[in-house]
Amino acid sequence: MTNQKPVRKNYDYANLAGADLSEADLSHASLRRAILTDASLRNANLAGSDLHGANLDHADVTGANLRNADLTDASLLGVDLSRAAATEGVRLAGAEAP
């Protein structure tokens, strides 16, 4: 058995506006300042992801796992975090929300 470290996915500054990321495994991904406006993140796994400064305006997070995600300074206009499956430990300092 080998000791493999998890692969860190880097999508910093990516323009993913309107993307269908339903059920995507983005756990521990770096999405700093990514544009995710109107994206579908339904049932996506974003646990431990870094979304610092990302724009998630009007993204659908229904059923998404946001456990321990960093949404510091993110824009969350029109996002209903209560529809996410898990939000324990999510960081929202400075996030812009309705």
C-alpha positions as CSV (number, residue, x, y, z in Angstrom):
1,M,0.0,0.0,0.0
2,T,1.4,3.4,-0.9
3,N,0.8,6.7,0.9
4,Q,-0.9,8.8,-1.7
5,K,-1.7,12.4,-1.0
6,P,-5.1,13.7,-2.3
7,V,-4.8,15.5,-5.6
8,R,-5.5,19.2,-5.2
9,K,-7.7,20.5,-8.0
10,N,-6.9,24.1,-8.9
11,Y,-9.6,26.2,-10.6
12,D,-8.5,29.6,-9.3
13,Y,-10.0,32.5,-11.4
14,A,-11.8,30.0,-13.7
15,N,-14.9,31.2,-15.5
16,L,-17.4,28.5,-14.8
17,A,-20.5,30.7,-15.1
18,G,-23.6,28.6,-16.0
19,A,-21.6,25.4,-15.8
20,D,-23.4,22.2,-14.8
21,L,-21.3,20.8,-12.0
22,S,-24.0,18.7,-10.5
23,E,-22.6,15.8,-8.5
24,A,-19.0,16.9,-9.2
25,D,-16.3,16.0,-6.7
26,L,-14.7,19.3,-6.0
27,S,-13.7,18.4,-2.4
28,H,-10.5,20.2,-1.4
29,A,-10.4,22.1,-4.7
30,S,-9.1,25.6,-5.0
31,L,-11.7,27.8,-6.6
32,R,-10.4,31.2,-5.4
33,R,-12.0,34.1,-7.2
34,A,-13.7,31.6,-9.6
35,I,-16.8,32.8,-11.4
36,L,-19.7,30.4,-10.7
37,T,-22.6,32.6,-11.4
38,D,-25.8,30.7,-12.3
39,A,-23.8,27.4,-12.0
40,S,-25.5,24.2,-11.0
41,L,-23.7,22.7,-8.0
42,R,-26.6,20.3,-7.1
43,N,-25.3,17.5,-5.0
44,A,-21.7,18.5,-5.6
45,N,-19.1,17.8,-3.0
46,L,-17.3,21.0,-2.1
47,A,-16.2,19.8,1.3
48,G,-13.0,21.6,2.4
49,S,-12.9,23.7,-0.9
50,D,-11.3,27.1,-1.0
51,L,-13.9,29.5,-2.6
52,H,-12.3,32.6,-1.2
53,G,-13.6,35.6,-3.2
54,A,-15.6,33.4,-5.6
55,N,-18.7,34.7,-7.3
56,L,-21.5,32.2,-6.8
57,D,-24.4,34.6,-7.5
58,H,-27.6,32.7,-8.2
59,A,-25.8,29.3,-8.1
60,D,-27.9,26.3,-7.2
61,V,-26.4,24.6,-4.2
62,T,-29.3,22.2,-3.5
63,G,-27.9,19.1,-1.8
64,A,-24.3,20.3,-2.0
65,N,-21.8,19.3,0.6
66,L,-20.2,22.6,1.8
67,R,-18.7,21.2,5.0
68,N,-15.6,23.2,6.0
69,A,-15.6,25.1,2.7
70,D,-14.1,28.6,2.8
71,L,-16.5,31.2,1.4
72,T,-14.7,34.2,2.8
73,D,-15.4,37.3,0.8
74,A,-17.5,35.3,-1.7
75,S,-20.5,36.8,-3.4
76,L,-23.6,34.7,-2.7
77,L,-26.5,36.9,-4.0
78,G,-29.5,34.8,-4.7
79,V,-27.9,31.6,-3.1
80,D,-30.0,29.7,-0.6
81,L,-27.5,28.0,1.7
82,S,-30.3,26.4,3.6
83,R,-30.8,24.0,0.6
84,A,-27.2,22.7,0.9
85,A,-27.0,19.2,2.5
86,A,-24.1,20.1,4.8
87,T,-22.8,23.5,5.9
88,E,-21.0,22.6,9.2
89,G,-17.8,24.6,9.6
90,V,-18.4,26.7,6.5
91,R,-16.5,30.1,6.7
92,L,-18.5,33.1,5.6
93,A,-16.5,36.1,6.9
94,G,-17.0,39.1,4.6
95,A,-19.3,37.1,2.2
96,E,-21.8,39.2,0.4
97,A,-25.3,37.7,0.7
98,P,-28.8,39.0,0.6
